[in-house]
């Protein structure tokens, strides 16, 4: 090892460089702020840190090169998501042009693309004009997609865009009708292009929306799992420490035990890996032993059927059962909790019973998360079910079910 070198220093520096790069080049999205047509130029400006006026001049100038600027702008508009409201990056730029100037520059770019296609590409002026009509229709339709289809105005705008695009496509087909095989090919290509201009942006937006929804669901599930973990471990131990505050040795033991468990969960455990080679029934017995040590109750799990692997799919059952044991030890007022687990025909069922005080599940306060989040919601996220049977004075039974 080199003198003065720390192995974790490189990792820290790499994170710092990544953060700096993220700040220098924010995620490329189209912006609503300063948007003239589709927000592409504003997005490129924010991403690269270039004045938006230079970006607009570049796209307008590139339109004179056989419409390259217009094609590039359309592709970026089609495949780049629009930044959600309130999340746009803060950028520094020089004095902005008046909106009229920006609109005029966009019109010059479109005209330049049409002229270059006619002069250098040899396209018929009629075809060029029809292509311009199709382009206008695409702009109207894509702007309606960006605004959303939740209002009558946007539906009318989308309908107008469809009429312009499909009308232009039909006109191109009629223009090439007398051209034999070439005319048929032109008509087919025009039809495919028109449908693509209307359908592809919609599909891209639907795919992006689905990905964002999945991401939000994953984040919400992860937050719920973290909250359940903290409730099952840290918060439970803190409650025990408060009750045993008069015993410094016991408080220290609880704190050390919780520290080891929390460190193992945060730093040692990885998805799909376990620090100990446990089976499902073994993990259930270990959880019962932990609750016995913490709450001075007797728990002797009874298991029936084939044991299963203790994996990420079966872990929620063990955690939910552990929470049910903790609740029984804390609130039932008994010195024994019965746990029965069976795995028959691929159907896993775990029963946690006590003959204690019982409670009314419907009367549980909304701010109590033990049963609601750590048991019921956790099992639902795992694809199983959790049922709580309890009445005041009649004890409590928690039934956990999961198909393996």
C-alpha positions in Angstrom: 0.0 0.0 0.0 1.4 3.4 -0.9 2.2 5.8 2.0 -0.6 8.2 2.7 -3.1 6.3 0.4 -6.4 5.1 1.7 -8.3 2.4 -0.3 -11.6 4.1 0.2 -10.3 7.5 -0.9 -10.5 6.6 -4.6 -14.2 5.6 -4.2 -14.9 8.9 -2.5 -13.2 10.8 -5.3 -15.1 8.8 -8.0 -18.4 9.7 -6.3 -17.3 13.4 -6.2 -16.4 13.3 -9.9 -19.7 11.7 -10.7 -21.6 14.3 -8.7 -19.7 17.1 -10.5 -20.4 15.6 -13.9 -24.1 15.3 -13.0 -24.1 19.0 -12.0 -22.2 20.0 -15.2 -24.3 17.9 -17.6 -27.8 17.4 -16.1 -30.1 14.8 -17.6 -31.2 15.6 -21.1 -35.0 16.4 -21.2 -37.1 18.8 -23.1 -38.0 21.9 -21.2 -41.3 23.7 -20.9 -39.5 26.9 -20.0 -38.6 29.1 -23.0 -40.2 26.5 -25.3 -41.0 27.7 -28.8 -42.0 24.5 -30.6 -41.1 21.4 -28.7 -38.6 22.5 -26.0 -35.7 20.6 -27.7 -33.4 23.7 -28.0 -34.0 24.7 -24.4 -33.2 21.1 -23.3 -30.0 20.9 -25.3 -29.0 24.3 -23.9 -29.5 23.2 -20.3 -27.8 19.9 -20.9 -24.7 21.3 -22.6 -24.6 24.6 -20.8 -24.7 26.5 -24.1 -26.7 29.7 -24.7 -30.1 28.7 -26.1 -29.7 31.3 -28.9 -26.7 29.5 -30.3 -28.6 26.2 -30.2 -31.5 27.7 -32.1 -29.2 29.2 -34.7 -27.5 25.8 -35.2 -30.8 24.0 -35.8 -32.0 26.7 -38.1 -28.8 26.7 -40.1 -28.7 22.9 -40.3 -32.2 23.0 -41.9 -30.6 24.4 -45.0 -28.5 21.2 -45.3 -31.2 19.2 -47.0 -33.4 19.5 -43.9 -30.9 17.8 -41.5 -31.7 20.3 -38.7 -35.4 19.6 -39.1 -34.9 15.8 -39.0 -32.6 16.0 -36.0 -35.0 18.3 -34.1 -37.9 15.9 -34.9 -36.0 12.9 -33.7 -35.0 14.6 -30.4 -38.6 15.8 -29.9 -39.9 12.3 -30.6 -37.6 10.3 -28.3 -36.8 12.8 -25.5 -39.2 13.0 -22.5 -40.7 16.4 -21.5 -39.5 17.5 -18.1 -42.2 17.3 -15.4 -43.4 20.7 -14.1 -41.4 22.0 -11.2 -38.4 19.8 -11.9 -36.6 21.9 -14.6 -32.9 22.5 -14.0 -31.8 26.1 -13.2 -29.6 27.4 -16.0 -27.7 30.6 -16.6 -27.9 32.2 -20.0 -27.5 35.6 -21.6 -30.3 38.0 -22.5 -33.2 36.1 -24.2 -34.5 37.0 -27.6 -38.1 38.2 -27.9 -40.5 35.3 -28.6 -41.3 36.8 -32.0 -37.6 36.5 -33.0 -37.5 32.9 -32.0 -40.7 32.1 -33.9 -39.3 33.9 -36.9 -36.1 31.8 -36.7 -38.1 28.6 -36.5 -40.1 29.6 -39.6 -36.8 30.4 -41.5 -35.5 27.0 -40.6 -38.6 25.3 -42.0 -38.5 27.4 -45.2 -34.8 26.7 -45.5 -35.5 22.9 -45.3 -38.1 23.1 -48.0 -35.9 25.2 -50.3 -32.9 23.0 -49.8 -35.0 19.9 -50.6 -36.3 21.5 -53.7 -33.1 23.0 -55.0 -30.5 20.5 -54.0 -32.6 17.4 -53.6 -34.6 17.9 -56.8 -37.9 17.4 -55.1 -41.1 18.7 -56.8 -42.4 21.9 -55.3 -45.8 20.3 -54.8 -44.2 17.5 -52.9 -42.2 20.0 -50.8 -45.4 21.9 -50.0 -47.2 18.8 -49.0 -44.3 17.7 -46.8 -44.6 21.1 -45.2 -48.3 20.5 -44.5 -47.4 17.1 -43.0 -44.7 18.7 -40.8 -47.2 21.3 -39.5 -49.7 18.5 -38.7 -47.0 16.6 -36.9 -46.1 19.6 -34.8 -49.8 20.2 -33.9 -50.3 16.5 -32.9 -47.0 16.3 -30.9 -47.8 19.4 -29.0 -51.2 17.9 -28.1 -49.3 14.8 -26.9 -47.1 17.0 -24.7 -50.1 18.9 -23.1 -52.0 15.6 -22.5 -55.3 14.5 -23.9 -57.4 15.4 -20.9 -59.2 18.4 -22.4 -61.4 19.0 -25.4 -59.0 21.6 -26.8 -56.2 19.1 -26.9 -58.4 16.5 -28.6 -59.3 19.0 -31.2 -55.7 19.9 -31.8 -54.8 16.3 -32.1 -57.6 15.7 -34.6 -56.4 18.7 -36.6 -52.9 17.3 -36.6 -54.1 13.9 -37.8 -56.1 15.5 -40.6 -53.1 17.5 -41.8 -50.7 14.6 -41.6 -53.0 12.0 -43.3 -54.2 14.6 -45.8 -50.6 15.3 -46.8 -49.9 11.6 -47.0 -52.9 11.1 -49.3 -51.8 14.0 -51.5 -48.3 12.5 -51.8 -50.0 9.2 -52.8 -52.0 10.9 -55.5 -49.0 12.8 -56.8 -47.1 9.6 -57.3 -50.1 7.6 -58.6 -49.0 7.9 -62.3 -45.5 6.9 -61.6 -45.9 3.1 -62.0 -44.0 1.0 -59.5 -42.2 4.0 -58.2 -45.4 5.8 -57.5 -46.7 2.8 -55.5 -43.5 2.7 -53.5 -43.7 6.5 -52.8 -47.4 6.1 -51.8 -46.5 3.2 -49.4 -43.6 5.1 -47.9 -45.7 8.2 -47.5 -48.4 6.2 -45.7 -45.9 4.5 -43.4 -44.2 7.8 -42.6 -47.5 9.5 -41.8 -48.6 6.7 -39.5 -45.2 6.6 -37.9 -45.3 10.4 -37.2 -48.6 9.9 -35.3 -48.0 6.6 -33.6 -44.3 6.4 -32.7 -44.3 9.5 -30.5 -47.4 8.2 -28.7 -45.8 4.8 -28.1 -42.6 6.5 -26.8 -44.6 8.6 -24.4 -46.6 5.5 -23.2 -43.4 3.5 -22.7 -41.8 6.4 -20.8 -44.9 6.8 -18.6 -44.9 3.1 -17.9 -41.2 3.2 -17.0 -41.7 6.1 -14.7 -44.7 4.5 -13.0 -42.7 1.3 -12.4 -39.9 3.4 -11.0 -42.2 5.2 -8.7 -43.8 1.9 -7.6 -40.3 0.4 -6.9 -39.3 3.5 -4.9 -42.5 3.4 -2.9 -42.1 -0.4 -2.2 -38.5 0.2 -1.1 -39.5 3.0 1.2 -42.2 0.8 2.7 -39.7 -2.1 3.2 -37.2 0.3 4.9 -40.0 1.7 7.1 -41.0 -1.9 8.1 -37.4 -2.9 8.8 -36.9 0.1 11.0 -40.2 -0.5 12.8 -39.3 -4.2 13.4 -35.8 -3.5 14.6 -34.8 0.0 15.7 -38.1 1.3 17.0 -38.8 -2.0 18.9 -35.4 -1.9 20.5 -35.8 1.8 21.5 -39.1 1.0 23.1 -37.4 -1.8 25.1 -34.6 0.5 26.1 -37.2 3.0 27.5 -38.8 0.3 29.6 -35.5 -1.0 30.9 -33.8 2.3 31.4 -33.1 1.5 35.0 -30.8 -1.4 34.0 -27.7 0.1 32.3 -26.3 -3.4 31.5 -29.5 -4.5 29.7 -29.7 -1.2 27.8 -26.1 -1.6 26.6 -26.8 -5.2 25.6 -29.9 -4.2 23.6 -28.0 -1.3 21.9 -25.1 -3.6 20.9 -27.4 -6.2 19.6 -29.4 -3.7 17.5 -26.2 -2.1 16.2 -25.0 -5.5 14.9 -28.3 -6.2 13.3 -28.6 -2.8 11.7 -25.0 -2.9 10.4 -25.5 -6.4 8.9 -28.6 -5.2 7.1 -27.1 -2.0 5.8 -23.7 -3.0 4.8 -23.2 -6.8 4.8 -26.5 -8.1 3.3 -26.8 -8.0 -0.5 -29.8 -8.9 -2.7 -30.0 -12.7 -3.1 -27.2 -13.3 -0.5 -27.3 -14.2 3.2 -24.6 -14.0 5.8 -25.7 -17.4 7.1 -26.8 -20.4 5.2 -30.3 -20.6 6.6 -33.4 -22.5 5.5 -36.9 -21.1 5.8 -37.7 -23.0 8.9 -34.2 -22.3 10.3 -34.8 -18.6 9.8 -38.2 -18.8 11.5 -36.6 -20.6 14.5 -33.8 -17.9 14.6 -36.4 -15.1 14.6 -38.3 -16.9 17.4 -35.1 -17.1 19.4 -34.4 -13.4 19.0 -37.9 -12.5 20.2 -37.4 -14.8 23.2 -34.2 -13.1 24.1 -35.6 -9.6 23.8 -39.0 -10.1 25.5 -38.5 -13.0 27.9 -41.2 -15.2 26.5 -41.2 -18.8 25.4 -41.6 -19.5 21.7 -41.1 -23.0 20.3 -41.9 -23.2 16.6 -43.5 -26.3 15.2 -42.8 -27.0 11.5 -44.5 -29.5 9.2 -43.7 -30.5 5.6 -40.7 -29.8 3.3 -38.3 -27.1 4.3 -37.6 -24.4 1.7 -34.7 -22.1 0.9 -34.5 -18.9 2.7 -34.4 -16.4 -0.2 -35.6 -12.9 -0.9 -39.0 -14.4 -1.9 -39.5 -16.2 1.5 -37.9 -13.6 3.7 -41.0 -11.4 4.0 -42.9 -14.3 5.6 -40.2 -14.7 8.3 -40.1 -10.9 8.9 -43.9 -10.7 9.1 -44.0 -13.7 11.5 -41.3 -12.1 13.7 -43.4 -8.9 13.9 -46.5 -11.0 14.9 -44.4 -12.7 17.6 -43.1 -9.3 18.9 -46.7 -7.9 19.0 -47.8 -11.0 21.0 -44.9 -10.7 23.4 -45.4 -7.0 24.0 -49.2 -6.7 24.1 -50.8 -10.1 24.8 -49.6 -10.3 28.4 -48.6 -14.0 28.1 -45.4 -15.8 28.7 -45.8 -18.2 25.8 -46.5 -17.7 22.1 -47.3 -20.6 19.7 -45.8 -20.7 16.2 -46.8 -23.3 13.7 -45.5 -23.4 10.1 -46.3 -25.8 7.3 -45.2 -26.2 3.7 -47.4 -28.6 1.9 -47.7 -28.9 -1.8 -45.8 -25.6 -2.3 -48.3 -23.6 -0.1 -46.6 -22.1 2.9 -48.7 -21.1 5.9 -47.4 -19.7 9.2 -49.7 -19.4 12.3 -48.7 -17.2 15.2 -51.1 -17.6 18.2 -51.4 -16.3 21.7 -54.1 -16.7 24.4 -53.7 -13.2 25.8 -55.6 -10.0 25.9 -56.6 -9.8 22.3 -57.7 -6.6 20.6 -60.2 -5.2 18.0 -58.3 -5.0 14.6 -60.8 -2.4 13.4 -60.0 -0.1 16.3 -56.3 0.1 15.7 -55.2 3.7 15.4 -54.1 5.0 12.0 -50.6 5.9 13.3 -49.9 2.3 14.4 -47.9 0.6 11.7 -47.0 -2.8 13.2 -49.9 -4.9 11.9 -50.8 -2.7 8.9 -47.3 -2.2 7.4 -45.0 -4.8 8.9 -47.4 -7.7 8.5 -50.3 -7.1 6.1 -48.6 -4.8 3.6 -45.4 -6.7 3.7 -47.1 -10.0 2.8 -49.1 -8.3 0.0 -45.9 -6.9 -1.5 -44.5 -10.4 -1.5 -47.6 -11.8 -3.3 -49.1 -13.5 -0.2 -51.8 -12.7 2.3 -52.0 -12.0 6.0 -55.1 -12.4 8.1 -55.5 -11.3 11.7 -58.1 -12.9 13.9 -58.5 -11.3 17.3 -61.1 -10.3 19.9 -60.7 -8.6 23.3 -60.0 -11.3 25.9 -59.9 -14.1 23.3 -56.3 -13.9 22.2 -54.9 -13.3 18.7 -54.1 -15.5 15.7 -52.1 -14.2 12.7 -52.2 -16.4 9.6 -49.6 -15.8 6.8 -49.9 -17.6 3.5 -47.6 -17.6 0.5 -47.4 -19.8 -2.6 -43.8 -21.0 -3.1 
